[in-house]
Amino acid sequence: MQGFDVVVVGAGAAGLFCAGLAGQAGLRVLLVDHDLRLAEKIRISGGGRCNFTNREAGPANFLSENPAFCRSALARYTPQDFIKLVQRHGIAFHEKHKGQLFCDDSSEQIIQMLLKECEAGGVTRWQPCTVADVRPLPDGGFELDTSQGPVRALRVVVATGGLPVPKIGASDWGLRLAKRFEHAIVEPRPALVPLTFDADAWAPFAALAGLSLPVEVSCGSGKQRMRFLEDLLFTHRGLSGPAILQISSYRAADQALQINLAPELRLEQELVEAKTSSRRQLGNEFGARLPQRLAAAWLERSGLDGGRALPECRDADLQRLGRSVHEWQLMPSGDEGWRKAEVMRGGVSTRDLSSQTLESKRVPGLYFIGEVVDVTGWLGGYNFQWAWASAAACAAAMAAASSDASVGA
């Protein structure tokens, strides 16, 4: 039976990075994954250019039942730390929007970088390789039944990711293992996901599919109110784009969305004021302030005659029209589910894990990192930064524990 210091289950972003760091710290590491393909989520990220981190990443950009949990790992491995690694490997990158960093060339560069880090650490990699069982041993450590034979390890790291995009190998293996060892699970649900609407209710807007514009979207109230200024995209079935993906992570199933379709304008005031100087038709004046397709659909929805001369329109109607653009309220009927979600919200409860080491409080030597943990980032490179930070915290803790054991011996 082969023996290792660490077995990392899951060869995605967090698993690859943790394995490489642990190997370079002197640990004997085995990395296994049930899929022959490697790090598919990295490969498809950012349109194939991998939004590998965000310069602004901090605890405020993450959701969790315990929002403070991610603070320690994020503070100890920062975006700048990962940027230095990318630079050391000679990968050119650029900032696209709001701190989001992308490869100039291809996401494959990040995958190859992580593989080189694993090679530098002497990591053994088995793919495809399934793990049928993990058993804690009475004298410490674990025995794993794998499709390539039994393995013993002092520590096991679960880096199996979340449930989104089943076609690229998403698995609930990590959640099932956590449940088996009596860890609490925060109910998983799709996050960063397009929202859908009842077909009849959406019929007036279905023809707007493909239209994109900057909006302000919000949900909730009081201290729980969340607001994002991003682009919105109309689809045949509902709404997508960064604004909707962001708010989807926060919206409860029974919450309506509030959308300001023209956050930089004051349409109630502008349309009334335009009456004093414009002889244009309402449709032309309104269409000069919004995308024309949207303006036409909105006028039809409001019941106002777009062919009427602006000075002939009542102030009250113009104010109502402007207000409706700034205060659009709508109730989604659902979302596009795991096949379109970018990440999973929920996962292994942080109350059963150490925020310093990511080690289980219930099973010594068992660690959970990355998306399988109840820490979910915003759109824009934040979830990759959590993968890097949680992996680094875990690898450092395992290296320190191994060193302490050696000193004790």
VENWO-V491902 format. One record per residue. N is the residue number from 0. RES is the residue in one small letter. SS is DSSP state (a for helix, b for strand, c for the rest). Layout:
BEGIN
((N | RES | SS) (N | RES | SS))
END
This chain:
BEGIN
((0 | m | c) (1 | q | b) (2 | g | b) (3 | f | b) (4 | d | b) (5 | v | b) (6 | v | b) (7 | v | b) (8 | v | b) (9 | g | c) (10 | a | c) (11 | g | c) (12 | a | a) (13 | a | a) (14 | g | a) (15 | l | a) (16 | f | a) (17 | c | a) (18 | a | a) (19 | g | a) (20 | l | a) (21 | a | a) (22 | g | a) (23 | q | a) (24 | a | c) (25 | g | c) (26 | l | c) (27 | r | c) (28 | v | b) (29 | l | b) (30 | l | b) (31 | v | b) (32 | d | b) (33 | h | c) (34 | d | c) (35 | l | c) (36 | r | c) (37 | l | c) (38 | a | c) (39 | e | a) (40 | k | a) (41 | i | a) (42 | r | a) (43 | i | a) (44 | s | a) (45 | g | a) (46 | g | a) (47 | g | a) (48 | r | c) (49 | c | c) (50 | n | b) (51 | f | b) (52 | t | b) (53 | n | b) (54 | r | c) (55 | e | c) (56 | a | c) (57 | g | c) (58 | p | a) (59 | a | a) (60 | n | a) (61 | f | b) (62 | l | b) (63 | s | c) (64 | e | c) (65 | n | c) (66 | p | c) (67 | a | c) (68 | f | c) (69 | c | c) (70 | r | a) (71 | s | a) (72 | a | a) (73 | l | a) (74 | a | a) (75 | r | a) (76 | y | c) (77 | t | c) (78 | p | a) (79 | q | a) (80 | d | a) (81 | f | a) (82 | i | a) (83 | k | a) (84 | l | a) (85 | v | a) (86 | q | a) (87 | r | a) (88 | h | c) (89 | g | c) (90 | i | c) (91 | a | c) (92 | f | b) (93 | h | b) (94 | e | b) (95 | k | b) (96 | h | b) (97 | k | c) (98 | g | c) (99 | q | b) (100 | l | b) (101 | f | b) (102 | c | b) (103 | d | c) (104 | d | c) (105 | s | c) (106 | s | c) (107 | e | a) (108 | q | a) (109 | i | a) (110 | i | a) (111 | q | a) (112 | m | a) (113 | l | a) (114 | l | a) (115 | k | a) (116 | e | a) (117 | c | a) (118 | e | a) (119 | a | a) (120 | g | c) (121 | g | c) (122 | v | c) (123 | t | b) (124 | r | b) (125 | w | b) (126 | q | b) (127 | p | c) (128 | c | c) (129 | t | c) (130 | v | b) (131 | a | b) (132 | d | b) (133 | v | b) (134 | r | b) (135 | p | b) (136 | l | c) (137 | p | c) (138 | d | c) (139 | g | c) (140 | g | c) (141 | f | b) (142 | e | b) (143 | l | b) (144 | d | b) (145 | t | b) (146 | s | c) (147 | q | c) (148 | g | b) (149 | p | b) (150 | v | b) (151 | r | b) (152 | a | b) (153 | l | b) (154 | r | b) (155 | v | b) (156 | v | b) (157 | v | b) (158 | a | c) (159 | t | c) (160 | g | c) (161 | g | c) (162 | l | c) (163 | p | c) (164 | v | c) (165 | p | a) (166 | k | a) (167 | i | a) (168 | g | c) (169 | a | c) (170 | s | c) (171 | d | c) (172 | w | a) (173 | g | a) (174 | l | a) (175 | r | a) (176 | l | a) (177 | a | a) (178 | k | a) (179 | r | a) (180 | f | c) (181 | e | c) (182 | h | c) (183 | a | c) (184 | i | b) (185 | v | b) (186 | e | b) (187 | p | b) (188 | r | b) (189 | p | b) (190 | a | b) (191 | l | c) (192 | v | c) (193 | p | c) (194 | l | b) (195 | t | b) (196 | f | c) (197 | d | c) (198 | a | a) (199 | d | a) (200 | a | a) (201 | w | a) (202 | a | a) (203 | p | a) (204 | f | a) (205 | a | a) (206 | a | c) (207 | l | c) (208 | a | c) (209 | g | c) (210 | l | c) (211 | s | b) (212 | l | b) (213 | p | b) (214 | v | b) (215 | e | b) (216 | v | b) (217 | s | b) (218 | c | b) (219 | g | c) (220 | s | c) (221 | g | a) (222 | k | a) (223 | q | a) (224 | r | c) (225 | m | b) (226 | r | b) (227 | f | b) (228 | l | b) (229 | e | b) (230 | d | b) (231 | l | b) (232 | l | b) (233 | f | b) (234 | t | c) (235 | h | c) (236 | r | c) (237 | g | b) (238 | l | b) (239 | s | b) (240 | g | c) (241 | p | a) (242 | a | a) (243 | i | a) (244 | l | a) (245 | q | a) (246 | i | a) (247 | s | a) (248 | s | c) (249 | y | c) (250 | r | c) (251 | a | c) (252 | a | c) (253 | d | c) (254 | q | c) (255 | a | c) (256 | l | b) (257 | q | b) (258 | i | b) (259 | n | b) (260 | l | c) (261 | a | c) (262 | p | c) (263 | e | c) (264 | l | c) (265 | r | c) (266 | l | a) (267 | e | a) (268 | q | a) (269 | e | a) (270 | l | a) (271 | v | a) (272 | e | a) (273 | a | a) (274 | k | c) (275 | t | c) (276 | s | c) (277 | s | c) (278 | r | c) (279 | r | c) (280 | q | b) (281 | l | a) (282 | g | a) (283 | n | a) (284 | e | a) (285 | f | a) (286 | g | a) (287 | a | c) (288 | r | c) (289 | l | c) (290 | p | c) (291 | q | a) (292 | r | a) (293 | l | a) (294 | a | a) (295 | a | a) (296 | a | a) (297 | w | a) (298 | l | a) (299 | e | a) (300 | r | a) (301 | s | a) (302 | g | c) (303 | l | c) (304 | d | c) (305 | g | c) (306 | g | c) (307 | r | c) (308 | a | b) (309 | l | a) (310 | p | a) (311 | e | a) (312 | c | c) (313 | r | c) (314 | d | a) (315 | a | a) (316 | d | a) (317 | l | a) (318 | q | a) (319 | r | a) (320 | l | a) (321 | g | a) (322 | r | a) (323 | s | a) (324 | v | a) (325 | h | a) (326 | e | c) (327 | w | b) (328 | q | b) (329 | l | b) (330 | m | c) (331 | p | c) (332 | s | c) (333 | g | b) (334 | d | b) (335 | e | c) (336 | g | c) (337 | w | c) (338 | r | c) (339 | k | c) (340 | a | c) (341 | e | c) (342 | v | b) (343 | m | b) (344 | r | b) (345 | g | b) (346 | g | b) (347 | v | b) (348 | s | c) (349 | t | a) (350 | r | a) (351 | d | a) (352 | l | b) (353 | s | c) (354 | s | c) (355 | q | c) (356 | t | c) (357 | l | c) (358 | e | b) (359 | s | b) (360 | k | c) (361 | r | c) (362 | v | c) (363 | p | c) (364 | g | c) (365 | l | b) (366 | y | b) (367 | f | b) (368 | i | c) (369 | g | a) (370 | e | a) (371 | v | a) (372 | v | b) (373 | d | c) (374 | v | c) (375 | t | b) (376 | g | b) (377 | w | c) (378 | l | c) (379 | g | c) (380 | g | c) (381 | y | a) (382 | n | a) (383 | f | a) (384 | q | a) (385 | w | a) (386 | a | a) (387 | w | a) (388 | a | a) (389 | s | a) (390 | a | a) (391 | a | a) (392 | a | a) (393 | c | a) (394 | a | a) (395 | a | a) (396 | a | a) (397 | m | a) (398 | a | a) (399 | a | a) (400 | a | a) (401 | s | a) (402 | s | a) (403 | d | a) (404 | a | a) (405 | s | a) (406 | v | a) (407 | g | a) (408 | a | c))
END
